[in-house]
């Protein structure tokens, strides 16, 4: 009888151990979206910030902290008091702590998307609104960052609509289109900032750093007033989508926000369509709004992005992705990044890849929540971020602390 009781106890212990291992393995598989980074710094000086960091409840592609970043291991958060007491062991412990810091994984897969977003992605793949018929090659092995930069520089032609482009070569359009090309208007730019509209910019205190750049690109209706400490005040270029320009509720013709810096509007076009075809059937017919704006603000530089550029960029995204991406144009964010890499010597992109402040709030000026704002639904955002992370010339610590990615300007790329 005694032996039977002992046996039962042993079985119970084994069951508990097996359940614990199962839970651990389950958690491990859910952490596939970020990889630890290592730094050569002897003291990361980030543990004070991390003490205040509470992981969000939302669970998506990044289950450990909302939709972006994982929780830092409690094994070292709990040892911080000991770290302060040791001088000789500080560097070693800080280096050990760094191994728990995680950032965007450049090999992220749609398989890790939450079920809702997987269904949305499959829906867009089958819908194929823009008649994408990609027949290009697929790079089985990931290209080096250097070769990928050369692809982007040589194959993505970032130009604006000109008066010589049919059907814009009319006397009417000549009075609206800017007479100077974009390069003449902005001049030679050194260090530039691309500021996303991500909710994680809230409380970032990055405003001064952003304003220190020679030029700053912002998107759509992202405001400055009231958010200067976090996003800065300088606006050199504002890239807006055609929906914003067209929809009356957006107050595009009246809002003073759009009267600063250089405006550039873009509109989705059919896959590799000629300008004529796109002009006859734009996604949003913004042309009349464009003319109206130019009539009200004739001195305001306002360009129309050549729609061929978006699909040239999409082809490279697909060519360098191991799975099928959404057959929809790249996001405004990705278009803006490539635009500034064309104009500047070096580009710093803020909160496109999420930092430790990540939240599932879409924009820093709103309270709207949607996980798709991070990983994409309509746009192939997940694959865009993979590419940007692969090209990053900065450190993973920069991404973690500031959400900052460093990219070279194309004029500095040697092929």
Beta strands, then each sheet from edge to edge (+ up, - down):
strand 1: 34-36
strand 2: 102-104
strand 3: 189-195
strand 4: 215-219
strand 5: 237-241
strand 6: 262-266
strand 7: 302-304
strand 8: 344-350
strand 9: 404-408
sheet 1: 1+ 2-
sheet 2: 7+ 6+ 5+ 4+ 3+ 8+ 9-
end
